[in-house]
Amino acid sequence: MTSDAAGSRLAADPQPRWSLDPQVRHLNHGSFGAVPVAVQEEQARLRRLMEWNPVRWFSTLPERIAAAREELSGLLHVDAAILAFVYNVSAGASVVYQSLMDRGPIDVLLTDHGYGAVSMGAARVAHRTGGRAATVVIPLAASDAEALDLTVTAMDEHRPTLLVIDQVTSATARAFPVDEICREARARGILTLVDGAHAPGVLADPVCREADYWVANLHKFACAPRGAAVLVARGGGRELYPLIDSWGATEEFPRRFDHNGTMDVTAWLTAPFAWRHLDEAVGWAAVREHSRRVLDEGSVVVAEALRGIVEDPVPVVGQSVGPMRLFRLPEGLGRTREDADAMRVPFSDQTGAAVSFTSFHGTGYLRLSSHVYNSVHDFTHLATVGIPLLHQWSAIQGRGIRAS
């Protein structure tokens, strides 16, 4: 099937099936994802097995997790011996941070595009170990070459123990040349942690194999149930341990991560099914092509609606990413992360459009993301109903942006 044919079919009859509220235009897949009905049913089947015979389920759970890990490793084209399941990117990053706590002062280098929870965790490691945390400022419009140069210069200046950098950023919807950056870091003896939260399902080959540690969510564009993520340790992971000890604590990495006591890990077990379901129902190349194409078309509509309200509504983000786009908000909106987050629910309630608002260096942005269930009509609705509301909110400098 050609990408055009796939796109035409998807526009007429989105596959696979979804349980999303049909009264809402869902334009924020990148935050929490969406789980296809078939994937929900598979997780429900596993939960029924768990409740049907808990003793048998939990007694055989490590073997189930190991099998799912092996299968997912094959789908991601990475050695199963260096991949472990974790609950989300923040949990995976915390595993890495914990491994550094007894190694003396840990100096960390972050970027100003980093995800808050991951960056705060890195800064806490530095503080608790008597190290320092430094941040490299990378302009939103910086090219790959400029981002690489700025990061290398900062590494040479600060000589950190650990560099934490995003593969695809959350607040600014852009990619960084993480392979090149990680190679430069390794040449300087610097450990690297790559936050790949948005990579699976977006990039054709999402795993950053040059990173010492790569963590990624499977519940976003890969459409697994929430609570499914992976940690890949380039060096074998001998120093990595789960945040909560269980009976597998003495096992080798990654097998010790297969032991989780009485936690519900059906999201992990369902993750390979979700990956294969999207591939068989649509095809991952077609998923990426449709998501990019519909967002390209929709972005023209949204930008036109913002023109005249916002000067230069579509910022240059250096290296854009297929299913994610950034737009400037009208003056006065979303200047801080708290202000941006506070807009999300009231905006959705009043417009029937679910979107993300972000903040970067005191400027508010509208971040849109798409998947196979989206069409250009979703963006037309946002332009017709949502953009006028943002203009209204801007006119009153954000007063009244509260859920009723």
HELIX and SHEET records of a PDB file:
HELIX    1   1 SER A    3  ALA A   12  1                                  10    
HELIX    2   2 HIS A   29  PHE A   32  1                                   4    
HELIX    3   3 VAL A   37  TRP A   52  1                                  16    
HELIX    4   4 PRO A   54  SER A   59  1                                   6    
HELIX    5   5 LEU A   61  LEU A   76  1                                  16    
HELIX    6   6 ALA A   80  ILE A   82  5                                   3    
HELIX    7   7 VAL A   89  LEU A  100  1                                  12    
HELIX    8   8 GLY A  116  ARG A  128  1                                  13    
HELIX    9   9 ASP A  144  HIS A  158  1                                  15    
HELIX   10  10 VAL A  178  ALA A  187  1                                  10    
HELIX   11  11 ARG A  255  ASP A  258  5                                   4    
HELIX   12  12 THR A  266  ALA A  281  1                                  16    
HELIX   13  13 TRP A  284  LEU A  306  1                                  23    
HELIX   14  14 ARG A  337  THR A  351  1                                  15    
HELIX   15  15 VAL A  376  HIS A  381  1                                   6    
HELIX   16  16 LEU A  382  GLY A  386  3                                   5    
HELIX   17  17 ILE A  387  ALA A  395  1                                   9    
SHEET    1   A 2 ARG A  25  HIS A  26  0                                        
SHEET    2   A 2 ALA A 353  ALA A 354  1                                        
SHEET    1   B 7 LEU A  83  VAL A  86  0                                        
SHEET    2   B 7 ALA A 229  ALA A 233 -1                                        
SHEET    3   B 7 TYR A 213  ASN A 217 -1                                        
SHEET    4   B 7 LEU A 191  ASP A 195  1                                        
SHEET    5   B 7 LEU A 162  ASP A 166  1                                        
SHEET    6   B 7 VAL A 108  THR A 111  1                                        
SHEET    7   B 7 ALA A 133  VAL A 136  1                                        
SHEET    1   C 3 MET A 324  ARG A 328  0                                        
SHEET    2   C 3 THR A 363  SER A 369 -1                                        
SHEET    3   C 3 SER A 356  PHE A 360 -1                                        
END                                                                             
